């Protein structure tokens, strides 16, 4: 890898034959100006802090907002109904539903003990008492009578996956829940919290009802929330529009496949003038599964475009990734179904690529990660993204084809008006192969409003797999394959170090290892702007020839000399 960055002052056209990819922007043209960079990664998911008996908050990082999942109860314990966390129960003596919102208040207080920490309250699982009134029939998953739920559907993967048997009573319960929030925390404060109805609702483990059942549930829930807070932000969380539960063999109680509800939801909302403020999707990048780790326009075309191009889509609805993780595998080498988080540069560069995608499309807003506890630090890629927050992004123009044709080479260009500076975050991501190909030559160019001959200070930072601690450790000559945990697959070696290395190796060797390269910027150098290569008179140009390894990124910073 060459470390020398050559600065060219020749015409841009002379440089084209020297590179495969040319990335450019025009800071002097308002047509290139886009929205400022925002923090895409500021939200994390957590099961209610009191879930599983945890009365103390697990403390999502204080610099992040929190989604509280399964707030309403309806959870299970060893495939049995666990009503301990339900805030409403049926009382036989009074022959009515009885509320107890003490746990709700406690959960909010615990989750919010650092600051105003809450981003979204998720009303997903229905409390168990709303199964009363159902008649359950003894049929297997391949049999149905078209009217009744089956006995095995009483307790699902995530607890109660059935709609309320009494929609009217359920609506009153949701109203009471929101009223309790307002009474205890103030309407002005609660208005700043979002509400979400459902989690991946087409997944059989979350919802065993039909699309019609969900639409009715959505209708009553949304109206109940807005009866108390008319301008409340209310969203939903579904599977992708093309979803079909292929792995779940069997049909629902109506004898239909488990498929996306998006068409029914959009038609119902349009017909009944119901506005959804946000629509959530999920995406888990799986580096061990071909076609499941694209983090580029292919993801948008596959999962978002069918929504926003639907004739009933409301253009005021934002789209969020309500669940996201870059994984090496959906299953650890120990057989655990807990997703194996990516521990390599693949995951870090994926964060940049997904962020850029969200900046390019205005309807895309936030990416919500699972669990970001107080002792977890953002990876280096996210730290670089955070350093650009608030600075104005400009449209990127890409020309040329990379030597490795499946490589996605792109750049985020920003301008800092306050400091009279420019930044370029350049990255190389591949959504088809995790293999490291040959180093890619790249040219970056930008036009500014500065006169020809203006001197700027600039520096660069370069992150490759050699800066990744786990990958550097695995590449050392002293490393032995026997240091991995047993039965590990090749793709799983890209997973987080604490799970892919044997405990004694992790504690005795890995924690002490410091052989990887330190990620740090270069010294500041001087660069002079040149005449524009398009022969326009106004402004000047900077052109830099550089290169990128697979799954790497470079950061360039430019500032006026005082």
ZAMARGU-4260 file (C-alpha; in steps of 0.2 Angstrom, whole numbers, plus 5000, padded with zeros to 4 digits):
<rodrens>
0) 5000/5000/5000 | 5007/5017/4995 | 5006/5030/5008 | 5010/5044/4996 | 4996/5055/4991
5) 5000/5065/4975 | 4992/5082/4972 | 4989/5086/4954 | 4987/5104/4947 | 4985/5098/4929
10) 4968/5098/4920 | 4956/5085/4927 | 4954/5077/4910 | 4972/5072/4910 | 4969/5062/4926
15) 4954/5051/4920 | 4965/5038/4912 | 4975/5036/4928 | 4961/5030/4939 | 4946/5019/4938
20) 4934/5029/4949 | 4933/5048/4950 | 4922/5056/4963 | 4918/5074/4963 | 4907/5088/4969
25) 4905/5107/4967 | 4905/5117/4983 | 4902/5133/4973 | 4886/5127/4965 | 4870/5128/4976
30) 4862/5114/4965 | 4874/5102/4973 | 4869/5108/4991 | 4860/5095/5001 | 4854/5094/5019
35) 4867/5095/5033 | 4873/5079/5040 | 4863/5072/5055 | 4867/5059/5067 | 4859/5043/5059
40) 4864/5032/5074 | 4858/5041/5089 | 4845/5028/5094 | 4846/5011/5102 | 4834/4997/5106
45) 4832/4989/5123 | 4819/4978/5131 | 4810/4987/5145 | 4823/4989/5159 | 4812/4980/5171
50) 4810/4965/5159 | 4816/4949/5166 | 4816/4956/5184 | 4829/4969/5180 | 4824/4984/5191
55) 4839/4994/5187 | 4841/5001/5170 | 4854/4993/5159 | 4859/5010/5155 | 4860/5013/5136
60) 4874/5025/5133 | 4870/5042/5140 | 4873/5050/5123 | 4860/5040/5114 | 4841/5039/5114
65) 4832/5023/5118 | 4817/5014/5111 | 4808/5004/5125 | 4802/4987/5118 | 4788/4976/5124
70) 4783/4990/5136 | 4765/4983/5138 | 4769/4966/5144 | 4763/4950/5135 | 4779/4941/5138
75) 4783/4923/5141 | 4794/4913/5152 | 4799/4895/5146 | 4784/4895/5134 | 4772/4899/5147
80) 4762/4915/5149 | 4770/4927/5161 | 4758/4940/5167 | 4770/4948/5180 | 4774/4963/5168
85) 4756/4966/5161 | 4749/4983/5166 | 4731/4977/5164 | 4723/4961/5170 | 4705/4953/5170
90) 4698/4954/5188 | 4684/4940/5190 | 4677/4949/5206 | 4673/4965/5197 | 4670/4957/5180
95) 4681/4970/5172 | 4699/4975/5166 | 4709/4982/5180 | 4724/4993/5177 | 4741/4995/5186
100) 4753/5007/5179 | 4765/5007/5193 | 4777/4997/5183 | 4776/5009/5168 | 4781/5024/5179
105) 4795/5014/5186 | 4801/5008/5169 | 4801/5026/5162 | 4810/5033/5177 | 4824/5019/5176
110) 4826/5021/5158 | 4827/5040/5159 | 4838/5042/5174 | 4853/5050/5165 | 4844/5063/5155
115) 4829/5065/5144 | 4834/5048/5137 | 4818/5041/5129 | 4815/5042/5110 | 4801/5029/5107
120) 4789/5019/5117 | 4785/5003/5108 | 4767/4996/5111 | 4769/4979/5103 | 4765/4963/5113
125) 4746/4963/5119 | 4744/4959/5137 | 4738/4942/5140 | 4721/4946/5147 | 4715/4951/5130
130) 4716/4933/5125 | 4700/4930/5135 | 4685/4927/5124 | 4695/4917/5111 | 4691/4899/5108
135) 4707/4889/5104 | 4706/4873/5093 | 4717/4858/5094 | 4724/4859/5076 | 4742/4858/5070
140) 4751/4872/5059 | 4745/4864/5043 | 4727/4863/5048 | 4714/4877/5051 | 4696/4880/5052
145) 4696/4898/5046 | 4688/4905/5062 | 4698/4901/5078 | 4716/4902/5083 | 4725/4886/5087
150) 4731/4880/5104 | 4749/4881/5099 | 4747/4900/5095 | 4743/4905/5112 | 4761/4907/5117
155) 4772/4913/5103 | 4791/4916/5101 | 4790/4933/5108 | 4776/4930/5120 | 4758/4935/5115
160) 4757/4936/5096 | 4738/4937/5095 | 4727/4953/5092 | 4715/4958/5106 | 4699/4948/5107
165) 4690/4964/5113 | 4696/4979/5102 | 4685/4992/5111 | 4692/4987/5128 | 4710/4987/5121
170) 4708/5004/5115 | 4702/5010/5132 | 4718/5002/5139 | 4729/5011/5127 | 4720/5028/5131
175) 4723/5025/5150 | 4741/5021/5147 | 4744/5037/5138 | 4734/5047/5151 | 4745/5040/5164
180) 4761/5045/5155 | 4754/5063/5153 | 4748/5064/5171 | 4765/5058/5178 | 4777/5066/5166
185) 4768/5081/5158 | 4760/5083/5141 | 4774/5094/5134 | 4787/5081/5138 | 4777/5065/5133
190) 4773/5074/5116 | 4792/5073/5112 | 4791/5054/5114 | 4787/5044/5099 | 4775/5029/5100
195) 4777/5014/5089 | 4763/5001/5086 | 4770/4983/5083 | 4787/4975/5080 | 4790/4966/5063
200) 4772/4963/5063 | 4771/4950/5049 | 4783/4939/5057 | 4774/4924/5064 | 4784/4925/5080
205) 4777/4943/5083 | 4759/4942/5075 | 4748/4927/5072 | 4734/4937/5065 | 4729/4942/5048
210) 4732/4958/5039 | 4714/4963/5043 | 4717/4959/5061 | 4732/4970/5061 | 4723/4984/5052
215) 4710/4984/5065 | 4723/4984/5079 | 4732/4998/5071 | 4716/5008/5069 | 4711/5007/5087
220) 4728/5009/5094 | 4732/5025/5084 | 4715/5033/5088 | 4717/5029/5107 | 4735/5038/5107
225) 4729/5053/5098 | 4713/5054/5108 | 4724/5059/5122 | 4738/5068/5112 | 4731/5074/5095
230) 4748/5078/5088 | 4757/5062/5094 | 4770/5055/5083 | 4764/5037/5079 | 4773/5024/5068
235) 4773/5006/5065 | 4786/4992/5062 | 4784/4980/5048 | 4794/4968/5038 | 4800/4972/5020
240) 4786/4974/5006 | 4791/4958/4998 | 4792/4948/5014 | 4785/4930/5014 | 4789/4919/5029
245) 4797/4905/5019 | 4806/4897/5034 | 4789/4896/5043 | 4781/4882/5036 | 4762/4883/5039
250) 4748/4895/5036 | 4739/4907/5048 | 4722/4902/5056 | 4713/4908/5040 | 4724/4897/5029
255) 4734/4911/5021 | 4753/4913/5020 | 4762/4925/5032 | 4766/4939/5020 | 4769/4958/5020
260) 4754/4968/5026 | 4760/4985/5018 | 4746/4985/5004 | 4732/4983/5017 | 4739/4996/5029
265) 4742/5009/5016 | 4725/5007/5009 | 4717/5008/5026 | 4726/5023/5031 | 4722/5032/5015
270) 4704/5027/5015 | 4702/5033/5034 | 4713/5048/5034 | 4725/5040/5046 | 4742/5047/5046
275) 4757/5037/5051 | 4772/5048/5055 | 4785/5035/5053 | 4787/5017/5045 | 4800/5006/5052
280) 4809/4991/5044 | 4822/4979/5050 | 4839/4975/5042 | 4852/4963/5048 | 4868/4962/5037
285) 4873/4944/5036 | 4891/4943/5030 | 4890/4924/5030 | 4875/4924/5018 | 4876/4929/5000
290) 4865/4943/4995 | 4862/4948/5013 | 4875/4961/5015 | 4871/4975/5003 | 4872/4992/5011
295) 4869/5003/4995 | 4855/5007/4983 | 4851/4989/4980 | 4844/4989/4998 | 4834/5005/4995
300) 4827/4998/4978 | 4822/4981/4986 | 4815/4987/5003 | 4810/5005/5002 | 4806/5009/4984
305) 4790/4998/4984 | 4784/5008/4999 | 4787/5026/4993 | 4782/5022/4976 | 4765/5014/4982
310) 4750/5025/4975 | 4744/5026/4993 | 4760/5031/5001 | 4760/5047/5012 | 4775/5057/5007
315) 4775/5065/5025 | 4780/5048/5032 | 4798/5045/5037 | 4806/5028/5036 | 4818/5021/5049
320) 4828/5006/5052 | 4820/5001/5068 | 4832/4986/5070 | 4849/4985/5063 | 4865/4976/5066
325) 4880/4971/5055 | 4883/4953/5059 | 4895/4940/5054 | 4882/4927/5057 | 4864/4925/5064
330) 4871/4911/5074 | 4887/4910/5085 | 4899/4896/5083 | 4893/4889/5100 | 4876/4887/5092
335) 4868/4902/5101 | 4855/4910/5091 | 4861/4927/5098 | 4867/4936/5082 | 4886/4936/5080
340) 4890/4955/5078 | 4903/4959/5065 | 4920/4962/5073 | 4930/4966/5057 | 4932/4981/5045
345) 4917/4975/5035 | 4904/4980/5048 | 4913/4997/5051 | 4913/5002/5032 | 4895/4995/5031
350) 4890/5009/5044 | 4897/5022/5032 | 4888/5015/5017 | 4871/5014/5026 | 4873/5032/5033
355) 4877/5038/5015 | 4861/5030/5009 | 4851/5038/5022 | 4858/5055/5018 | 4854/5053/4999
360) 4836/5049/5002 | 4826/5062/5012 | 4813/5050/5018 | 4826/5039/5027 | 4829/5046/5045
365) 4836/5035/5058 | 4845/5018/5060 | 4841/5010/5077 | 4854/4997/5084 | 4851/4984/5096
370) 4859/4987/5113 | 4872/5001/5115 | 4876/4999/5133 | 4886/5012/5143 | 4903/5003/5141
375) 4901/5001/5122 | 4910/5014/5111 | 4906/5019/5094 | 4917/5011/5081 | 4930/5022/5072
380) 4919/5024/5056 | 4904/5031/5067 | 4916/5042/5076 | 4921/5050/5059 | 4903/5052/5054
385) 4899/5060/5071 | 4913/5073/5068 | 4903/5078/5052 | 4886/5081/5060 | 4879/5098/5056
390) 4890/5101/5041 | 4882/5104/5024 | 4883/5089/5013 | 4885/5091/4994 | 4880/5079/4980
395) 4893/5067/4975 | 4896/5063/4956 | 4904/5047/4952 | 4912/5042/4936 | 4922/5026/4931
400) 4921/5008/4935 | 4932/5000/4949 | 4945/4987/4944 | 4935/4975/4956 | 4918/4978/4948
405) 4908/4973/4963 | 4917/4986/4974 | 4906/5001/4979 | 4918/5016/4980 | 4909/5032/4985
410) 4912/5048/4995 | 4903/5060/5007 | 4908/5078/5003 | 4904/5091/5016 | 4907/5109/5019
415) 4910/5118/5036 | 4904/5136/5033 | 4909/5141/5051 | 4927/5136/5049 | 4929/5138/5031
420) 4933/5120/5028 | 4929/5105/5018 | 4929/5086/5022 | 4928/5071/5011 | 4925/5053/5018
425) 4929/5041/5005 | 4925/5022/5007 | 4926/5005/4998 | 4912/4993/5002 | 4907/4977/4993
430) 4890/4970/4995 | 4893/4954/4986 | 4909/4947/4993 | 4919/4948/5009 | 4935/4944/5001
435) 4949/4958/5000 | 4953/4962/4982 | 4967/4973/4975 | 4969/4990/4980 | 4959/5003/4970
440) 4965/5019/4963 | 4953/5033/4966 | 4953/5052/4961 | 4943/5064/4971 | 4940/5082/4965
445) 4930/5097/4971 | 4927/5114/4965 | 4926/5128/4978 | 4922/5147/4977 | 4940/5151/4982
450) 4951/5160/4969 | 4964/5151/4960 | 4981/5150/4970 | 4972/5149/4987 | 4983/5139/4999
455) 4974/5127/5011 | 4980/5115/5025 | 4975/5097/5023 | 4977/5081/5031 | 4971/5063/5029
460) 4967/5048/5039 | 4966/5030/5032 | 4957/5015/5040 | 4960/4997/5034 | 4959/4980/5041
465) 4977/4983/5048 | 4969/4995/5060 | 4956/4983/5066 | 4962/4974/5081 | 4954/4957/5078
470) 4959/4956/5060 | 4977/4961/5065 | 4978/4949/5079 | 4972/4935/5067 | 4985/4939/5054
475) 4999/4938/5066 | 5012/4924/5063 | 5010/4918/5081 | 4991/4915/5079 | 4984/4898/5079
480) 4968/4891/5072 | 4966/4881/5088 | 4963/4898/5097 | 4946/4900/5089 | 4931/4892/5098
485) 4926/4875/5092 | 4916/4872/5076 | 4919/4889/5070 | 4915/4893/5052 | 4926/4904/5041
490) 4913/4918/5040 | 4911/4917/5059 | 4929/4922/5061 | 4923/4940/5056 | 4913/4941/5072
495) 4916/4950/5088 | 4932/4944/5097 | 4924/4939/5114 | 4914/4926/5105 | 4925/4919/5091
500) 4941/4917/5102 | 4942/4905/5116 | 4940/4913/5133 | 4958/4910/5139 | 4965/4917/5123
505) 4954/4932/5123 | 4958/4936/5141 | 4977/4931/5141 | 4982/4937/5124 | 4969/4947/5114
510) 4965/4960/5128 | 4984/4964/5129 | 4987/4964/5111 | 4992/4981/5103 | 5000/4976/5087
515) 4987/4984/5076 | 4990/5001/5068 | 4984/5016/5077 | 4971/5026/5067 | 4977/5044/5067
520) 4977/5058/5055 | 4993/5063/5045 | 5002/5079/5048 | 4995/5095/5040 | 5001/5099/5023
525) 4999/5114/5011 | 4989/5112/4995 | 4986/5126/4982 | 4970/5127/4972 | 4971/5127/4953
530) 4961/5132/4938 | 4945/5123/4935 | 4946/5108/4923 | 4929/5113/4916 | 4936/5130/4910
535) 4923/5139/4920 | 4931/5156/4927 | 4923/5157/4944 | 4932/5148/4959 | 4945/5134/4958
540) 4948/5116/4960 | 4957/5103/4971 | 4961/5086/4963 | 4969/5072/4973 | 4974/5055/4968
545) 4973/5041/4981 | 4968/5023/4983 | 4958/5012/4994 | 4959/4994/5000 | 4944/4983/5001
550) 4932/4988/5016 | 4942/5003/5020 | 4939/5022/5022 | 4949/5038/5020 | 4945/5055/5028
555) 4952/5071/5020 | 4951/5088/5029 | 4954/5104/5021 | 4954/5122/5030 | 4959/5139/5025
560) 4975/5145/5032 | 4972/5160/5044
</rodrens>
